[in-house]
C-alpha cells in the first residue's frame, strides 16, 4: 500500500468569473505599484487570499494498492506446431518462461493457447493477441511472448502494443518438407474423353543436397488400380486421365515419403470430378405400334442429352400380302449398320414388344448378346409376342435372359408390387412412398396384362399376378439386362385409376442400366459437413459388417452401421481432424475429404520469424530460436530496447489501484476572508502614515 497527496480545487464561482476577478486584482496592484504606494505588496497578498478563498483549495490524500505486472504468453497448439520436435520445444519453453517470470517477483503470467482454427482458418495468432489485449488492462502488461513456429495465417496488422512482443520460435534449422499441389483440376469431365490435371511438387526448407529432384507419384481413380509415375520437383506437370464412370469420380494422389521430410500430411490430395456423358445414345426398336411407344419416346426425348434412334416395324404379324420384308419400312432399316457396325456406340438398346420377323438374323441377335456381355445395356419390354413362337428369347439373345417366358399370357387386373428384394434395390426402393397407399397395397392403378416368367437368375424387384416376376434385373458379364414382363406402364402415364410412378420407375431403370453410380446396388460412400462424416452403405444383403475408417494420421476406427431404410445403412462420426479418410467394408472401399487435402496448417510447414517480424520490431522485442537455447528475462525501462544476446526484456508498469481518497480544505473559508481583510487593513495603515 502506498500513499500520495495533491492539491485540488472546488471553485465557489465559475472559473471565468474568478479569472476576471484575478485580472482586476492584478490591475489594481499594478496601479498601486505605479503610483508608488508603499502597501502595494500587502494589497497583492490580500487579493491573492481573496482569490484563493474563491477557488476553495483542498488537500487530497490518496491511498493506493500496487498491482502486479502481467506477462502474456501465446502458446501455439495448432497442427503445424506439433510437427517433429516442436511440441516438446513449446512445452519446454513454456515451463522455462513460467519459472523465469515467477523469479521476477511481482509478475503475473497469463497463458492463452491457440487450437486449430475452425473451417481450415489456420493459426489465428494476431487475432488471439488482439482478443487477449482487449480483456486485459493495457497499463499492466509488461511483455508478450509468442511460442510458435511463426506460421500464422491471419493478417498481421499494425498494432499499438503496450509492451514488447517476443517470438520464441520452435522448429529446427534442418527441417525440410515436400508437398503436393493441385494447380488445376476441372469440376466436370466428359466420360471417355481425356481430362488434364496440373500438379506441382515443391520442396521447402533445408532440402538435403542428396535429395532426388524427382518424386514418385501414386494415383488411383475411384479406389481402383494404383498407377505410378515420376514427376519433377519444382515444375508444373500435367497428368491426363480418362473417366469411365458417371457421377462423382474420386481421384487420389499421393507422393511417396522422402527421407527425413517433416510431414506426410501434405503429400496427398484428392480431386473430385463429376463425370458426365456427352450424349447418351439410345436405340429403341418397337414392334407393332402400341400405346407404350409414346411413353418411351416422351421419356427419352425429354432429356436433351439423349440421342434417340427409334424404329418401328409397321407391318402387323397377321398380314400376308406378299410384300418383301425389305420394302415394308418408310425408310430402309439399316440393320447391319445398327446391330453390327455401330452397336457398341449405343449406351442402351430397348426392344419394345419386338418379335422376330426375319429382319434380324440370329447372328445379329448373337452380336447383341455379345454387346451386353461386354458392357452394354439391354431393356426388353414384353407383350404377348414375348410368349409366342417368335419371341426374341428363342434367338441367341435368350442366352443372356435372366428369366424364361412361358407360353402363357395372363389377362387380368392386378397391382404391381415391389418385392422384398425390390424394397432394397435402388431402382424400386421407395416407389410405393411416392403415391399415397391404398386399402389393399400401393396406391397406384392396375395393369391388365402380364407375361409369365420363370426366373433363372438375377433379381426380381417387382411382382404381379400371384407374385409372379414382373421386373427382373440382371448383370450379364460387364453389362446389364432388364426384363419387364408387361407392356402396360402407359396406364400409369395416363393416370388410369390414379396412375402411378411410371416416370420415376422408367427413369431409374434406364439410369441403372447405363451405370448411374447413385443407383448401384452395392455402394459405400460418405459425405462430410463440418467435422461430421455421414457414412452410407447401400446393399441388398440383410446385414452388413462394420466400416473401418482410416484417418489421415493412419489411425483406424471401426464403426457399426444402423439400418435407416431397407437396404440403406448409415453411421455418423465426428472426425478428429481435417484430412483424407479412407473407408472399407468387406471388398468395398471409398474415400472422403474433410476439408482440403492439404490443410492450411500444412501449406507452409517450415518455421520462420518473417511473418511476425514487423510486430516484433515495432515493439522493440526480440526473436529467439528455442533450439539455440532459452533466454533469461530482464526488466528494462520503457522506451529502451527489450532484447539482446541471450536475454529478453519486460517493461515494469508500476500500476496501482486507488483504495481510498480523503479530502480536507487547506483553510476554512472564513479564515481566508479574515486573512484578506487583515492584509487589506495592513496596507491601509502602512500607506496612511
Secondary structure, 3 states (H helix, E strand, C coil): CEEEEEEEECCCCCHHHHHHHHHHHHHHHHHHHHCCCCCHHHHHHHHHHHHHHHHCEEEEEEEEEECCEEEEEEEECCHHHHCCCHHHHHHHHHHHHHHHHHCCCCEEEEEEEECCCHHHCCCCHHHHHHHHHHHCCHHHEEEEEEEECCCCCCCCCCCCCCCEEEEEECCCCCCEEEEEEEEECCCEEECCCEEEEEEEEEEEECCCCCCCCEEEEEEEECCCCCEEEEEEECCEEEEEEECCCCEEEEEEEEECCCCCCCCCCCCEEEEEEEEECCCEEEEEEECCCCCHHHHHHHHHHCCCCEEEEEEECCCCCCCCCCCCHHHCCCCCCCHHHHHHHCHHHCCEEEEECCCCCCCCCHHHHHHHHHHHHCCCEEEEECCHHHHCCCCHHHCHHHHHCCEEEEEEEECCCECCEECCCCCCCCCCCCCHHHCCCECCECCCCCECCEEEEEECCCEEEEECHHHCEEEEEEEECCEEEEEECCCCCHHHHCCHHHCCCHHHHHHHHHHHHCCCHHHCCCEEEEEEECCEEEEEEECCCCCCCCEEEECCCCCEEEECCEEEECCEEEEEEECCCCEEEEEEECCEEEEEEECCCCCHHHCCCCCCCHHHHHHHHHCCCCEEEHHHCCCEEEEECCCCCCEECCEEEEECCCCEEEEEEEEEECCCHHHHHHHHHHHHHHHHHHHHC
